[in-house]
Amino acid sequence: MPGVIDAPLFCGTDLARRIEAAEAQLIVAGTEAARRRGAPGLTLPVGGGHGCFAEDGSPMNKVVGLGFGGVPDDWADVEARLLRHGPVQVELSNLADPAVVALLSDRGYRLAGFEDVLGLALPVDPPGVRADVEVRPTVAGELGAWVDVVVEGFAHPDGEGVPSHEDFPRDVVDRAMRDFTAAGAVAYVALCGDAVAGGGSVRMTDGIAQLTGAATAPAFRRRGVQAALLAARLRDAAAAGCDLAVVTTAPGSTSQKNVQRKGFQLLYTRAVLVLTE
């Protein structure tokens, strides 16, 4: 099958550290983009990762990349600064330092959910796509249409797997998507005829292609839109020299099933831990 690799992709702590560092760079860059448009945009380095607060209700309000730089000795200070803006959410890899897990448990964090990180070694033969779906990077004047279709897709999840622990207002998602493109993510549109049927993005960091923001408008689902978006981004990432593509999904979701069919393998799981006071 095109896109499937022969040997399992093993993920140890070194690879997890590399992926988590790329994730932290993405969230930091998105938060700084929010700050440039007038949002608070707070970023705090801590324990090899970063604590971020973009604005009220933003999906970028979290601590990422923690657990691969030792136990942070300034955690209490970072936590206190983030708590001024609301609950503190930590996304922690199951390959992180167990001492960090103990630290968070002792401070009263509760488990709110999980998310899966899947990867695919590059280059690969891209998956076959339908001829009636065209995918390309957005051109001038198309960013609004891209944001609209992604926000619309997120507003109508596929309904399979574990329910998400998060739910964001449409205007917040709209601004976050624009912030990610301002942070270097390349937006792609999928076209069925003249209609924008779906959208996705990719940000390339230190050889890792982070596949983000993929969604299909409900009217165009089950027509190969996601496969076409995936193929285009994998092709371009490999051409740019990336050796690994990664995607984050909800456990047991249709999105996870779809990327696994294209050769992605589960690398590790992040626990989502929350402190409210």
N, C-alpha and C positions, 0 to 999 in steps of 0.2 A: 504493500500500500504506500503511495507517495506520502512523504513526510514522516514515516515511521522509522526510527533508528533501531539498529540491531541489538545493541547492548544497553542495559539499564543505565541511566544517568545517576551516578551516586552523588549524594549531597552530604558531605561532612561539615564540620564547623567552619572550615576555611571558605568553602563555597557559600555557605549560609551567611558568613560575615560579609562577603563580597556583595551578595544580593541585598542584604539589609543596609549596607552602606549606600548602595544605589537608591534604595527606597527612601532613605533619610535625605539624600541629596534632592530627590524629586519633591518631597514634602517641604523641605526648607526653601527650595527655589520657588515653589508655588506660594508659600507663605510670604516670601519677600516680594513676589509679584503683587500680592494682595496689599501689602504695605505701600507699594509705589502708587496704587490707585486710591490711597487714603484710608485703608483699613488698619487696625492696630499692627498686625504683622509681626508678632513677637516670636523670635527663635532663640532657644537656649541650648547650647551644647552641654551634654551630660553623658558620662559613662560610655563614650564612643558613639552615642546617638545624639538625638536632638528632641527637645520638647518644643512644640509649636502651637501657637494660637493665631489663626488668621483673622477671624471675626466671629461674632456670635453665630452658632449653629453650623459652622463650616466643617466639611469632612477632613480638613487639614488640622483640626484641633486634636492633637495626639502626640504621644511620645513614640518615636520610631528609632530603630537601630540600636536599641538598648540591649545589653547583655553580652557584648563581644569586646568590651574594653574594661573589664573588671567591674567590681562593685563601686558605684559612684559615691565619693565621700561628700559631695555637695547635693545629694538627692533631696534632702529636706528643704533646702533653699529653693531649688527648682520647682519642687512640688508646691510649695507655698505660693510662689509667683504665678503658677498656672491656676491654682485654686481660686485666685482672685477673679478669674474669668469664667469659672464654672467647674464641672467635674473634670478630673484628670483621667484621660484614657491612655493606656499603655498597650501597644501591640507588640507582643513578645514571642519570638520564635521558640519552638520547643527544643532547639539546639543552643539556646542561650545559656549563659553561666547559671547553674542552679542556685547559686548564692543570691542572684538577683531575684529569682522567684521567691526565695525565703524572705528577702527584704520587703518585697511588695506584700506578701502574705502577712507579715508581722505588722505592716502599717495599715491593714484593713481593706486592701483592694479585694473586690469581688469579681468573679468570672462572669463576663457578660456574653461571651460568644467566641466563635472561632472563625478563621479564614484560612484557606489553603493556598499555598504557593506552588505553582507548577512550572516546570522548565523544559526547554527543548534545545539541544545542542545545534548550533549553526555551523556551516550551511546545511540545508536540507533541500530536497526537491519539494517545492511548494505544493500544497494540496490542489487538486483539480477544482475548477470553478465553472459556474454556468456562464455561457457566452452572453446572456442578457443582463449581467450585472457588471457594471464598470466601476472600478475603484481607482482613485487617484488622490494625491494631496490636494487640499483646498487651494483655490486661487483667490486673488483679491476680490473681496465682496461676498465670499461664501461662508465666512466664519459664523455669521449669524444663523444661516441655515444649518450648519453643522451643529452648533450649540442646540438649536431647536430640536433636531432629531435625536440627539443624545439625551437631552432632558426628557423628551417624550418617551423614549425607550426605558429610561430609568424609572419613570413614573408608572410603568406597567411591567413589573418584573415577571419572570417566566413562571413563578409559582411552584417550582420544584425545589426539593432539598430543604435544608434547615432555614427557617425564616431569618431574615437579616436582623441583627441587633440595632441597626441604624435606619433612620428614615429622615430624609432631608427635604426642606421646602424647595420648590422649583426655582425660586429666585436665587437661593443659595447655591444650588447645583449649577445654575447658569453662570454665576460669577466664578465659581471654582473651576469650571471647564475653561473659561477665558484665562484665568490665572495660570492654569497648567500650560496653555499654549504660549503665554507670555514667558513661562519658565523654560521653554525650549521643547515642549512636546509638539510633534508635527501632527496636525489634524488631517484625517483622511475622510472623504465622503464616498459612499456607495450609491450609485445611481442606477435606477431601473427606468430606462427611457429618460425622460426629463425630470423625473421625481427623485428627490433625495430620500433614499430608502433606509439609510443607516449611516453610522459614523463611528470612527475609532481614532486612536492616536497612538503614537509611539515616542518614547524619549530614550535616547541612547546615551549611556553613561559608562565609561570605562569598559567597553566591550559588551555591556549588557543592554539588550533591547527590552525596555519595559512597555508591555502592551497594555494600554490604559484606555478608559473612556469608551469602550465598545458597546453599542446598543443598536437595535433595529426598531424602526417604527412598527407598531403592532400590525398594520395593514400589509406589511411586506415580510412577515416572519414565515419561516419554512420555505424560503425561496433561494437559499444559498448566500444570503447577504453576509452573514458572519464568516463563512468560509472564504468568501472573496476578500473581505477586509483583512482576515488573517494572512492569506497568501501574499497580498501586496506588501504588508508590513514586514513579513518574514523575508521576502525577497529583498526589500530595500535595506533592512537591517544587515543581512549577510553582505550585501554589496558595500555597505559602509564599514565592514570589518568586525561586526559584532560576532562573538562566538557563542552567545547564549541569549535565548529569548525567555522571558518570564511573564507570567500572568497570575493575578490573584483572583480567586473566585470564592463564592460562598460554598461551603461543603455540600456535596450532593446535588448541586444546581445543574440546570441544563447547560449553562456556560462551561462548567467543569467537564461535563460529559462530552461536549462538542470539542473542546481543545484536546482532551485525552484521545478522542478518535483521530485527531491529526498528529498524534505522536508525543504530545506533552505528557510528562510524568510528574507525579506528586513528589515534591522535594521535601517539604516540611509544612507544619501547621503553625499559625500564630494564634496564641491565646489573647483575647481582648479582655483586659483587666481595667476596672474602673474604681476610682475613689471619688466619692461625692462630697466629703467634708473632712 
